[in-house]
Amino acid sequence: MQSATIERAGMIPGQGLRVACFANQFGDRQGHGLARYARELLEALRSAGGPEIIPVAGWSGLEPEALAARQQETGLQLTGLGRRGTSLLWTFLGRPSLEACLDAPVDVVHAVSLGYPVATKKPLVVTIHDLGPLIRPDYFRNTRPWVMQRSLDQAVRQADVIACVSQYTADTVREYAGPGVEARLRVVLEGVSEAFFTPADPALLHRFALPPGVPFILSAGAASPRKNLAGLLRAMTVLGSSIPHHLVLAGGAGWDSGEIAQALAAPALRNRVHRLGYVSDPELRALYQAADLYVHPSLFEGFGLPVLEAMASGTPVVASDRTSLPEVAGQAGCLCDAADPEALAAAILRVCGSEDLRGRMAAQGRRRARQFSWSSCARAMAGIYSDAVS
């Protein structure tokens, strides 16, 4: 399998190409996860000065004024065919073609995620972030396994190039799609925004009313089973009063509320867990930089961008040793079996209990995060667009 993560010397590939990048997040409120990937990739591709990028979404959840501003700012085009249900019909029927819905011709279509419509007669690039609904359907409520399988089958039939965000994802695509896909697989690692390397405004933390002078551990992610927040809470219960740290949870409500509520009821956690809900990017940066430790206990990831964001912020990281996380954290993170509360607690205690270790991990983490940039990701994708039309 070829890798497109190495920058090529000289001119940016894809000069003169017009590429339609399809992601519904372009037309919606900007959040984390896939929305961040789509936004960062778009900005990096445009900054690279290679192919001309036309952001496309099926629909928009923005108010008319906000949508008009987004369209003026980015050149966003809407197809009107991307809502749930309509999106599936469009994808599976294969018509109308995406390019028929646009204002001007394009040379390449890039579906920024596997579940997006890929009806096109143009060279097609599909990015696959993970195959979670196939591998662990119990972790994914919004996508049925048969939908994911059919989307994968269609991508394998139609895509000229399949870009995977990690080696782990590429390996699972090969496993589920068969050896015939090998020649079209590329690994294009995600990047981390330069903003996370720069000092944040600590005043942004005031609205959270965290206890002054109390050190805290941060974890970010929606409350879904794969994020394993209940497991982290159990690990904190194991730790009890052995560390003075509180736990700060940032992220949406998710759908794992029952198990989390049960874990939160432990007496050892009373008044020591702070659930902030959704936070903005500037607030997230401030939280990373103020935390003594970032813990990413997820049991399933296609990449794991928060690990790099925390490292870029100079914060030590304890992370799960599953799926893509070892290749993202490398030797700079403390990896453990996060499914075992005792093992997770031991890793947290090891890092929180040693200021010297935290200092070394912070320095190693920043060096590690520097190896991942959106400019490298964009350059690799520009090369893929060029390959797709050749």
C-alpha positions as a Markdown table, in Angstrom:
| # | Residue | x | y | z |
|---|---|---|---|---|
| 1 | Met | 0.0 | 0.0 | 0.0 |
| 2 | Gln | 1.3 | 3.5 | -0.9 |
| 3 | Ser | 1.5 | 6.2 | 1.7 |
| 4 | Ala | 0.7 | 9.8 | 0.8 |
| 5 | Thr | 2.0 | 11.3 | 4.0 |
| 6 | Ile | 5.4 | 12.3 | 2.8 |
| 7 | Glu | 5.7 | 15.8 | 1.3 |
| 8 | Arg | 7.0 | 16.0 | -2.2 |
| 9 | Ala | 9.6 | 18.5 | -3.2 |
| 10 | Gly | 8.9 | 21.4 | -5.5 |
| 11 | Met | 5.5 | 22.5 | -6.9 |
| 12 | Ile | 2.3 | 21.6 | -5.0 |
| 13 | Pro | 0.5 | 18.8 | -6.9 |
| 14 | Gly | -2.8 | 19.3 | -8.6 |
| 15 | Gln | -2.2 | 22.7 | -10.1 |
| 16 | Gly | -5.1 | 23.7 | -12.3 |
| 17 | Leu | -7.5 | 21.1 | -11.0 |
| 18 | Arg | -11.0 | 22.0 | -9.7 |
| 19 | Val | -12.0 | 19.7 | -6.9 |
| 20 | Ala | -15.5 | 19.5 | -5.3 |
| 21 | Cys | -15.0 | 18.5 | -1.7 |
| 22 | Phe | -18.3 | 17.2 | -0.3 |
| 23 | Ala | -19.0 | 17.4 | 3.4 |
| 24 | Asn | -22.3 | 18.4 | 5.0 |
| 25 | Gln | -20.3 | 20.0 | 7.9 |
| 26 | Phe | -19.4 | 22.8 | 5.5 |
| 27 | Gly | -23.0 | 23.9 | 5.6 |
| 28 | Asp | -23.6 | 23.4 | 9.3 |
| 29 | Arg | -22.4 | 24.7 | 12.6 |
| 30 | Gln | -18.7 | 24.2 | 13.1 |
| 31 | Gly | -17.9 | 21.6 | 15.8 |
| 32 | His | -15.3 | 19.1 | 16.6 |
| 33 | Gly | -14.6 | 15.6 | 15.1 |
| 34 | Leu | -15.4 | 15.3 | 11.4 |
| 35 | Ala | -16.4 | 19.0 | 11.3 |
| 36 | Arg | -12.9 | 20.0 | 12.4 |
| 37 | Tyr | -11.4 | 17.6 | 9.8 |
| 38 | Ala | -13.4 | 19.1 | 7.0 |
| 39 | Arg | -12.7 | 22.6 | 8.0 |
| 40 | Glu | -9.0 | 22.2 | 8.6 |
| 41 | Leu | -8.5 | 20.3 | 5.3 |
| 42 | Leu | -10.4 | 22.9 | 3.3 |
| 43 | Glu | -8.3 | 25.7 | 4.8 |
| 44 | Ala | -5.0 | 23.9 | 4.4 |
| 45 | Leu | -5.8 | 22.9 | 0.8 |
| 46 | Arg | -6.6 | 26.5 | -0.1 |
| 47 | Ser | -3.4 | 27.8 | 1.7 |
| 48 | Ala | -1.3 | 25.3 | -0.2 |
| 49 | Gly | -2.0 | 27.0 | -3.5 |
| 50 | Gly | -2.5 | 23.8 | -5.5 |
| 51 | Pro | -5.9 | 22.7 | -6.8 |
| 52 | Glu | -9.0 | 25.0 | -6.6 |
| 53 | Ile | -11.3 | 23.7 | -3.9 |
| 54 | Ile | -15.1 | 24.0 | -4.1 |
| 55 | Pro | -16.7 | 23.1 | -0.8 |
| 56 | Val | -20.0 | 21.4 | -1.3 |
| 57 | Ala | -22.8 | 20.3 | 1.1 |
| 58 | Gly | -26.1 | 18.7 | 0.6 |
| 59 | Trp | -27.9 | 21.1 | 2.9 |
| 60 | Ser | -27.4 | 23.7 | 5.6 |
| 61 | Gly | -28.6 | 23.9 | 9.2 |
| 62 | Leu | -27.5 | 27.6 | 9.4 |
| 63 | Glu | -29.8 | 30.5 | 9.6 |
| 64 | Pro | -30.1 | 32.4 | 6.2 |
| 65 | Glu | -27.8 | 35.2 | 7.2 |
| 66 | Ala | -25.2 | 32.9 | 8.6 |
| 67 | Leu | -25.5 | 30.7 | 5.5 |
| 68 | Ala | -25.0 | 33.7 | 3.2 |
| 69 | Ala | -21.9 | 34.7 | 5.1 |
| 70 | Arg | -20.5 | 31.2 | 4.9 |
| 71 | Gln | -21.1 | 31.0 | 1.2 |
| 72 | Gln | -19.5 | 34.4 | 0.7 |
| 73 | Glu | -16.5 | 33.4 | 2.9 |
| 74 | Thr | -15.9 | 29.9 | 1.5 |
| 75 | Gly | -17.7 | 29.7 | -1.9 |
| 76 | Leu | -19.9 | 26.9 | -0.4 |
| 77 | Gln | -22.4 | 25.4 | -2.8 |
| 78 | Leu | -25.5 | 23.4 | -1.8 |
| 79 | Thr | -26.9 | 20.5 | -3.8 |
| 80 | Gly | -30.2 | 20.2 | -1.9 |
| 81 | Leu | -29.7 | 16.4 | -1.9 |
| 82 | Gly | -27.9 | 15.7 | 1.4 |
| 83 | Arg | -30.5 | 15.3 | 4.1 |
| 84 | Arg | -30.8 | 12.0 | 5.9 |
| 85 | Gly | -32.8 | 9.6 | 3.7 |
| 86 | Thr | -32.5 | 11.7 | 0.6 |
| 87 | Ser | -28.7 | 11.4 | 1.0 |
| 88 | Leu | -28.9 | 7.6 | 1.0 |
| 89 | Leu | -31.2 | 7.5 | -2.0 |
| 90 | Trp | -28.8 | 9.8 | -3.9 |
| 91 | Thr | -25.8 | 7.6 | -2.9 |
| 92 | Phe | -27.3 | 4.3 | -3.7 |
| 93 | Leu | -29.2 | 5.2 | -6.9 |
| 94 | Gly | -26.2 | 7.0 | -8.3 |
| 95 | Arg | -28.0 | 9.9 | -9.8 |
| 96 | Pro | -28.1 | 12.8 | -10.3 |
| 97 | Ser | -24.3 | 13.2 | -10.4 |
| 98 | Leu | -22.8 | 15.6 | -8.0 |
| 99 | Glu | -21.2 | 17.7 | -10.7 |
| 100 | Ala | -24.6 | 18.2 | -12.3 |
| 101 | Cys | -25.7 | 20.1 | -9.2 |
| 102 | Leu | -22.8 | 22.6 | -9.3 |
| 103 | Asp | -22.4 | 26.0 | -10.9 |
| 104 | Ala | -19.3 | 25.1 | -12.9 |
| 105 | Pro | -17.4 | 21.9 | -14.1 |
| 106 | Val | -15.0 | 20.1 | -11.8 |
| 107 | Asp | -12.2 | 17.6 | -12.4 |
| 108 | Val | -12.3 | 15.5 | -9.2 |
| 109 | Val | -14.9 | 14.8 | -6.5 |
| 110 | His | -13.7 | 14.2 | -3.0 |
| 111 | Ala | -16.2 | 12.6 | -0.5 |
| 112 | Val | -14.7 | 13.7 | 2.8 |
| 113 | Ser | -16.3 | 10.8 | 4.6 |
| 114 | Leu | -17.5 | 7.4 | 3.6 |
| 115 | Gly | -21.2 | 8.0 | 4.4 |
| 116 | Tyr | -21.5 | 11.0 | 2.0 |
| 117 | Pro | -23.1 | 10.8 | -1.4 |
| 118 | Val | -20.6 | 9.7 | -4.1 |
| 119 | Ala | -22.8 | 9.8 | -7.2 |
| 120 | Thr | -20.4 | 11.1 | -9.8 |
| 121 | Lys | -19.0 | 10.4 | -13.2 |
| 122 | Lys | -15.8 | 12.2 | -12.3 |
| 123 | Pro | -12.7 | 10.7 | -10.7 |
| 124 | Leu | -13.6 | 10.0 | -7.1 |
| 125 | Val | -11.6 | 10.2 | -3.9 |
| 126 | Val | -13.2 | 8.9 | -0.7 |
| 127 | Thr | -11.8 | 9.4 | 2.7 |
| 128 | Ile | -12.6 | 6.7 | 5.3 |
| 129 | His | -12.2 | 7.7 | 8.9 |
| 130 | Asp | -13.2 | 4.3 | 10.4 |
| 131 | Leu | -15.5 | 1.3 | 9.9 |
| 132 | Gly | -16.9 | 1.5 | 13.4 |
| 133 | Pro | -20.5 | 0.5 | 12.7 |
| 134 | Leu | -19.2 | -2.7 | 11.1 |
| 135 | Ile | -16.6 | -3.5 | 13.6 |
| 136 | Arg | -18.4 | -2.5 | 16.8 |
| 137 | Pro | -22.1 | -1.7 | 16.0 |
| 138 | Asp | -22.8 | -1.4 | 19.7 |
| 139 | Tyr | -20.6 | 1.7 | 19.8 |
| 140 | Phe | -22.5 | 3.5 | 17.0 |
| 141 | Arg | -26.2 | 4.3 | 17.3 |
| 142 | Asn | -26.7 | 6.6 | 14.2 |
| 143 | Thr | -25.3 | 4.3 | 11.5 |
| 144 | Arg | -26.7 | 0.9 | 10.8 |
| 145 | Pro | -24.1 | -1.8 | 9.9 |
| 146 | Trp | -25.8 | -2.5 | 6.5 |
| 147 | Val | -25.6 | 1.1 | 5.6 |
| 148 | Met | -21.9 | 1.3 | 6.3 |
| 149 | Gln | -21.3 | -2.0 | 4.4 |
| 150 | Arg | -23.2 | -0.8 | 1.4 |
| 151 | Ser | -21.4 | 2.6 | 1.5 |
| 152 | Leu | -18.1 | 0.7 | 1.7 |
| 153 | Asp | -19.0 | -1.6 | -1.2 |
| 154 | Gln | -20.0 | 1.4 | -3.3 |
| 155 | Ala | -16.8 | 3.2 | -2.5 |
| 156 | Val | -14.8 | 0.1 | -3.4 |
| 157 | Arg | -16.6 | -0.1 | -6.8 |
| 158 | Gln | -16.4 | 3.5 | -7.7 |
| 159 | Ala | -13.5 | 5.3 | -5.9 |
| 160 | Asp | -10.3 | 5.8 | -7.8 |
| 161 | Val | -8.5 | 6.4 | -4.5 |
| 162 | Ile | -9.5 | 5.6 | -1.0 |
| 163 | Ala | -7.7 | 7.7 | 1.6 |
| 164 | Cys | -7.6 | 6.4 | 5.2 |
| 165 | Val | -6.8 | 8.7 | 8.1 |
| 166 | Ser | -4.6 | 6.0 | 9.9 |
| 167 | Gln | -2.9 | 2.8 | 9.2 |
| 168 | Tyr | -5.4 | 1.1 | 11.6 |
| 169 | Thr | -8.3 | 2.3 | 9.4 |
| 170 | Ala | -6.5 | 1.2 | 6.2 |
| 171 | Asp | -5.9 | -2.3 | 7.7 |
| 172 | Thr | -9.6 | -2.6 | 8.6 |
| 173 | Val | -10.7 | -1.4 | 5.1 |
| 174 | Arg | -8.5 | -4.1 | 3.6 |
| 175 | Glu | -10.0 | -6.7 | 5.9 |
| 176 | Tyr | -13.6 | -5.8 | 5.1 |
| 177 | Ala | -13.2 | -4.9 | 1.4 |
| 178 | Gly | -10.8 | -7.6 | 0.4 |
| 179 | Pro | -7.3 | -7.5 | -1.3 |
| 180 | Gly | -8.6 | -6.0 | -4.5 |
| 181 | Val | -8.7 | -2.6 | -2.8 |
| 182 | Glu | -5.0 | -2.6 | -1.9 |
| 183 | Ala | -3.7 | -0.7 | -4.9 |
| 184 | Arg | -6.1 | 2.2 | -4.3 |
| 185 | Leu | -5.5 | 2.6 | -0.6 |
| 186 | Arg | -3.5 | 5.6 | 0.7 |
| 187 | Val | -2.8 | 6.6 | 4.3 |
| 188 | Val | -3.1 | 10.3 | 4.9 |
| 189 | Leu | -2.7 | 11.2 | 8.5 |
| 190 | Glu | -4.6 | 14.1 | 10.1 |
| 191 | Gly | -2.9 | 17.2 | 11.4 |
| 192 | Val | -3.1 | 19.4 | 14.4 |
| 193 | Ser | -3.9 | 23.1 | 14.2 |
| 194 | Glu | -1.0 | 25.6 | 14.9 |
| 195 | Ala | -3.4 | 27.3 | 17.3 |
| 196 | Phe | -2.9 | 24.5 | 19.9 |
| 197 | Phe | 0.8 | 25.3 | 20.1 |
| 198 | Thr | 0.1 | 28.9 | 21.0 |
| 199 | Pro | -0.8 | 30.2 | 24.5 |
| 200 | Ala | -4.5 | 30.4 | 25.2 |
| 201 | Asp | -6.4 | 33.0 | 27.2 |
| 202 | Pro | -6.9 | 31.6 | 30.7 |
| 203 | Ala | -9.7 | 34.1 | 31.3 |
| 204 | Leu | -11.9 | 31.9 | 29.0 |
| 205 | Leu | -12.1 | 29.3 | 31.9 |
| 206 | His | -13.9 | 31.7 | 34.2 |
| 207 | Arg | -17.3 | 30.8 | 32.9 |
| 208 | Phe | -16.8 | 27.2 | 34.0 |
| 209 | Ala | -16.4 | 28.2 | 37.7 |
| 210 | Leu | -13.8 | 25.4 | 38.3 |
| 211 | Pro | -12.5 | 25.3 | 41.9 |
| 212 | Pro | -9.6 | 27.8 | 42.1 |
| 213 | Gly | -6.2 | 26.2 | 42.9 |
| 214 | Val | -7.4 | 22.7 | 42.4 |
| 215 | Pro | -5.5 | 20.7 | 39.7 |
| 216 | Phe | -7.6 | 18.8 | 37.2 |
| 217 | Ile | -7.5 | 16.0 | 34.7 |
| 218 | Leu | -9.3 | 16.7 | 31.4 |
| 219 | Ser | -11.1 | 14.4 | 29.0 |
| 220 | Ala | -12.9 | 15.5 | 25.9 |
| 221 | Gly | -15.5 | 13.6 | 23.9 |
| 222 | Ala | -19.2 | 12.9 | 23.6 |
| 223 | Ala | -20.7 | 10.5 | 26.1 |
| 224 | Ser | -21.0 | 7.5 | 23.9 |
| 225 | Pro | -20.0 | 3.9 | 24.8 |
| 226 | Arg | -16.9 | 3.9 | 22.7 |
| 227 | Lys | -15.5 | 7.0 | 24.4 |
| 228 | Asn | -15.5 | 5.0 | 27.7 |
| 229 | Leu | -16.2 | 7.9 | 30.0 |
| 230 | Ala | -17.9 | 5.5 | 32.4 |
| 231 | Gly | -14.6 | 3.6 | 32.5 |
| 232 | Leu | -12.7 | 6.8 | 33.3 |
| 233 | Leu | -15.1 | 7.6 | 36.1 |
| 234 | Arg | -14.6 | 4.1 | 37.5 |
| 235 | Ala | -10.8 | 4.7 | 37.4 |
| 236 | Met | -11.2 | 7.9 | 39.3 |
| 237 | Thr | -13.2 | 6.0 | 41.9 |
| 238 | Val | -10.4 | 3.5 | 42.2 |
| 239 | Leu | -8.0 | 6.4 | 42.7 |
| 240 | Gly | -10.2 | 8.0 | 45.4 |
| 241 | Ser | -8.2 | 10.5 | 47.5 |
| 242 | Ser | -4.8 | 9.3 | 46.3 |
| 243 | Ile | -4.5 | 12.3 | 44.1 |
| 244 | Pro | -6.0 | 15.8 | 44.6 |
| 245 | His | -7.1 | 16.2 | 41.1 |
| 246 | His | -10.7 | 16.8 | 40.0 |
| 247 | Leu | -12.0 | 15.5 | 36.6 |
| 248 | Val | -13.2 | 17.9 | 33.9 |
| 249 | Leu | -15.3 | 16.4 | 31.1 |
| 250 | Ala | -15.8 | 18.5 | 27.9 |
| 251 | Gly | -18.2 | 17.3 | 25.2 |
| 252 | Gly | -21.7 | 16.7 | 24.1 |
| 253 | Ala | -24.3 | 14.7 | 26.0 |
| 254 | Gly | -24.1 | 11.7 | 23.8 |
| 255 | Trp | -26.2 | 8.6 | 24.6 |
| 256 | Asp | -24.3 | 6.8 | 27.3 |
| 257 | Ser | -26.0 | 8.7 | 30.1 |
| 258 | Gly | -27.3 | 5.7 | 32.1 |
| 259 | Glu | -23.9 | 4.1 | 32.7 |
| 260 | Ile | -22.3 | 7.4 | 33.3 |
| 261 | Ala | -24.9 | 8.5 | 35.8 |
| 262 | Gln | -24.4 | 5.2 | 37.7 |
| 263 | Ala | -20.6 | 5.8 | 37.8 |
| 264 | Leu | -21.0 | 9.4 | 38.9 |
| 265 | Ala | -23.0 | 8.2 | 41.9 |
| 266 | Ala | -19.9 | 6.8 | 43.5 |
| 267 | Pro | -19.3 | 8.7 | 46.8 |
| 268 | Ala | -15.6 | 9.1 | 45.9 |
| 269 | Leu | -16.6 | 11.3 | 43.0 |
| 270 | Arg | -18.9 | 13.7 | 44.8 |
| 271 | Asn | -18.1 | 17.3 | 43.9 |
| 272 | Arg | -15.0 | 16.2 | 42.1 |
| 273 | Val | -16.3 | 15.8 | 38.5 |
| 274 | His | -17.2 | 18.8 | 36.4 |
| 275 | Arg | -19.3 | 18.3 | 33.2 |
| 276 | Leu | -18.9 | 21.3 | 30.9 |
| 277 | Gly | -20.9 | 20.2 | 27.9 |
| 278 | Tyr | -19.9 | 21.5 | 24.5 |
| 279 | Val | -17.0 | 24.0 | 24.6 |
| 280 | Ser | -15.7 | 26.3 | 21.8 |
| 281 | Asp | -12.2 | 25.8 | 20.2 |
| 282 | Pro | -10.6 | 28.7 | 22.2 |
| 283 | Glu | -12.1 | 27.3 | 25.4 |
| 284 | Leu | -10.9 | 23.8 | 24.6 |
| 285 | Arg | -7.4 | 25.2 | 24.0 |
| 286 | Ala | -7.5 | 26.9 | 27.4 |
| 287 | Leu | -8.7 | 23.7 | 29.1 |
| 288 | Tyr | -5.9 | 21.6 | 27.5 |
| 289 | Gln | -3.3 | 24.1 | 28.7 |
| 290 | Ala | -4.6 | 24.4 | 32.2 |
| 291 | Ala | -4.9 | 20.6 | 32.8 |
| 292 | Asp | -2.2 | 18.6 | 34.6 |
| 293 | Leu | -3.2 | 15.6 | 32.4 |
| 294 | Tyr | -5.3 | 14.8 | 29.4 |
| 295 | Val | -6.9 | 11.3 | 29.4 |
| 296 | His | -8.3 | 9.7 | 26.2 |
| 297 | Pro | -9.9 | 6.4 | 27.4 |
| 298 | Ser | -11.6 | 5.7 | 24.1 |
| 299 | Leu | -12.0 | 2.0 | 23.1 |
| 300 | Phe | -12.5 | 2.8 | 19.4 |
| 301 | Glu | -11.0 | 5.6 | 17.2 |
| 302 | Gly | -10.2 | 6.0 | 13.5 |
| 303 | Phe | -7.6 | 8.5 | 14.4 |
| 304 | Gly | -7.8 | 10.3 | 17.8 |
| 305 | Leu | -7.2 | 14.0 | 17.1 |
| 306 | Pro | -7.7 | 15.2 | 20.8 |
| 307 | Val | -4.5 | 13.2 | 21.7 |
| 308 | Leu | -2.5 | 15.4 | 19.4 |
| 309 | Glu | -4.3 | 18.6 | 20.4 |
| 310 | Ala | -3.4 | 17.9 | 24.0 |
| 311 | Met | 0.2 | 17.1 | 23.2 |
| 312 | Ala | 0.5 | 20.3 | 21.1 |
| 313 | Ser | -0.8 | 22.2 | 24.1 |
| 314 | Gly | 2.0 | 20.9 | 26.3 |
| 315 | Thr | -0.2 | 18.6 | 28.3 |
| 316 | Pro | 0.8 | 15.0 | 29.2 |
| 317 | Val | -1.5 | 12.3 | 27.7 |
| 318 | Val | -2.7 | 9.0 | 29.0 |
| 319 | Ala | -4.5 | 7.1 | 26.3 |
| 320 | Ser | -6.1 | 3.8 | 25.5 |
| 321 | Asp | -3.9 | 1.2 | 23.7 |
| 322 | Arg | -6.5 | 0.2 | 21.2 |
| 323 | Thr | -7.2 | 0.8 | 17.5 |
| 324 | Ser | -5.4 | 3.9 | 16.1 |
| 325 | Leu | -4.3 | 5.5 | 19.3 |
| 326 | Pro | -0.9 | 3.8 | 19.6 |
| 327 | Glu | 0.2 | 5.1 | 16.2 |
| 328 | Val | -1.0 | 8.6 | 17.0 |
| 329 | Ala | 0.5 | 8.9 | 20.5 |
| 330 | Gly | 3.6 | 7.0 | 19.7 |
| 331 | Gln | 6.2 | 6.9 | 22.5 |
| 332 | Ala | 5.1 | 10.3 | 23.8 |
| 333 | Gly | 1.9 | 9.1 | 25.5 |
| 334 | Cys | 1.3 | 6.7 | 28.4 |
| 335 | Leu | -0.8 | 3.9 | 26.9 |
| 336 | Cys | -2.8 | 1.4 | 28.9 |
| 337 | Asp | -5.7 | -1.0 | 28.8 |
| 338 | Ala | -8.4 | 1.7 | 29.3 |
| 339 | Ala | -11.1 | -1.0 | 29.5 |
| 340 | Asp | -9.6 | -2.0 | 32.9 |
| 341 | Pro | -10.3 | 0.7 | 35.5 |
| 342 | Glu | -7.4 | -0.6 | 37.6 |
| 343 | Ala | -5.0 | -0.3 | 34.7 |
| 344 | Leu | -6.3 | 3.2 | 33.8 |
| 345 | Ala | -6.1 | 4.3 | 37.4 |
| 346 | Ala | -2.5 | 3.1 | 37.7 |
| 347 | Ala | -1.5 | 5.1 | 34.5 |
| 348 | Ile | -3.2 | 8.2 | 35.8 |
| 349 | Leu | -1.5 | 7.9 | 39.2 |
| 350 | Arg | 1.9 | 7.4 | 37.6 |
| 351 | Val | 1.7 | 10.6 | 35.7 |
| 352 | Cys | -0.2 | 12.8 | 38.2 |
| 353 | Gly | 2.2 | 11.7 | 40.9 |
| 354 | Ser | 5.4 | 12.9 | 39.2 |
| 355 | Glu | 5.9 | 16.5 | 38.2 |
| 356 | Asp | 9.2 | 15.5 | 36.6 |
| 357 | Leu | 7.5 | 12.8 | 34.5 |
| 358 | Arg | 4.8 | 15.3 | 33.4 |
| 359 | Gly | 7.5 | 17.8 | 32.3 |
| 360 | Arg | 9.2 | 15.1 | 30.2 |
| 361 | Met | 6.0 | 13.9 | 28.7 |
| 362 | Ala | 4.9 | 17.5 | 27.9 |
| 363 | Ala | 8.1 | 18.1 | 25.9 |
| 364 | Gln | 7.9 | 14.8 | 24.2 |
| 365 | Gly | 4.3 | 15.3 | 23.3 |
| 366 | Arg | 4.9 | 18.7 | 21.7 |
| 367 | Arg | 7.7 | 17.2 | 19.6 |
| 368 | Arg | 5.3 | 14.3 | 18.6 |
| 369 | Ala | 2.5 | 16.7 | 17.7 |
| 370 | Arg | 4.9 | 18.7 | 15.4 |
| 371 | Gln | 5.1 | 15.6 | 13.2 |
| 372 | Phe | 1.4 | 16.0 | 12.2 |
| 373 | Ser | 0.4 | 19.1 | 10.2 |
| 374 | Trp | -2.6 | 20.0 | 8.1 |
| 375 | Ser | -0.2 | 21.4 | 5.5 |
| 376 | Ser | 1.3 | 17.9 | 5.1 |
| 377 | Cys | -2.2 | 16.4 | 5.0 |
| 378 | Ala | -3.3 | 18.9 | 2.3 |
| 379 | Arg | -0.2 | 18.4 | 0.2 |
| 380 | Ala | -0.8 | 14.6 | 0.3 |
| 381 | Met | -4.4 | 15.1 | -0.7 |
| 382 | Ala | -3.4 | 17.4 | -3.6 |
| 383 | Gly | -1.1 | 14.6 | -4.8 |
| 384 | Ile | -4.0 | 12.1 | -4.6 |
| 385 | Tyr | -6.3 | 14.4 | -6.6 |
| 386 | Ser | -3.5 | 14.6 | -9.3 |
| 387 | Asp | -3.1 | 10.8 | -9.3 |
| 388 | Ala | -6.9 | 10.3 | -9.6 |
| 389 | Val | -7.1 | 12.1 | -12.9 |
| 390 | Ser | -3.9 | 10.6 | -14.4 |
